[in-house]
Amino acid sequence: MQIYIAGRIDKTEECKDRFAAVEVKILEAGHTPYNPITLGTGYSRKFHLDHALKKLAECDAVYLMEGSYDDAVARLEADYAELTGLPMFHETTGGGYWAGLPRFQGGEE
């Protein structure tokens, strides 16, 4: 399953570290993460948003990091997932784990 990581993005190292940690957890569960931070900087906000929605449409689910609803783009990503029926996994307070993310069991993803 390819899982899009949604959350508040800023230009700090802490932000990059948070997204990278989620990426590792998704990989450890046997899935393929898409980390939007890997796109980099230097593009317009419109370009980033267009790219985010295109990549989100290619994914099988979305992982919503804690605080996602405090960010306009992450809220839009969550709304997109809800309106299109993509499964959403929410980070829990404190533990940083998500509810219901299945472990990959082999075969076709």
N, C-alpha and C positions, 0 to 999 in steps of 0.2 A: 504494500500500500504506500503510495506517495503522499506525504503529509506536509502541508504548507504551514510554516511557523508564522503566526500573527502576533504582533506586540508593538509596544511603543518603541520607536526607533529614534535614537539621537546619535550624535557623533562621538560619544564617549567610549572608552575602552570597556567600561563596565557593561554597557549595552551589548557590545560585541561579544563579551564573555558570557552574558546571559543567553544570548541566542545560540552561541556555540555549545553551551551546556545542554540546552534543549535538543540541539542537533544530535549530540552524542546519545542522549537518552532514547531518542527515536531510532537511531541506528542500533543501539543495544537491544531494542525491542524487535529488531528484524525488519524495520521499515526503511523507506527512503525519504529523508527530510528534504524540504526545499527551504533554504534560509535566504530571505530577501536581502539581507545585509550583504551577501556575496556580490550583488550587483555593483556595489561601490558608490562613490560620490561623483559629483561633477555633472550630473544630469538634472534636468528641470523636474519640479514636483510633478508635473503632468506626465512626463516620461516615466517616472517611478511608479505613479499610480496606474498608468496604462499597463506597464510591465507586470506589476503586482497582480492585477486582475486577470491578465492573460495566464500567468503562471498558476494562479489559484484555480482557474477553470480547468487546468490540466491535472490537478491533484485529486486524490480520492477522499481527502479529509483535511480538516484544519485544526491545528493545535493553537489554542488561545492562551497566551501567556498571561500571568497575573498582571492586572493593570491595563489590559487591552482596551477596555471600555473607556479609558481616560484619553484615548488617542483617536482622532477622527478617522485616520486611514485604517487602523485596526478594527474600529467599529464598522466601517464600510466592508471590510473583509469578512467580518462575522455576519453582517447582514446578507452579503452575497451567499455565504455558505448556508445560512438559514433559508433563504429564498429558493435556492437551488437544491436543497435537500442533502448537502454534503454533511457527513458526520462531523461534529465538533467535539473536541476534547478540551476540557478546561483545566488549567493548572490549579491545584489546590493551594490554599493559603499555608505557608510555612514549609511544606514538604517538597514542593516543586514537582509533584507527580500529577498525572492526569488520571481521571476516572475512566475506566472502560477501554483503554487502548489495548487492543488485542496483540498478543505476541504472534509474530509471523511463524507459521507452522510448516513452511516449505512449499514447494510447488510454484505455481504461477502467482506472482504478486499482482 
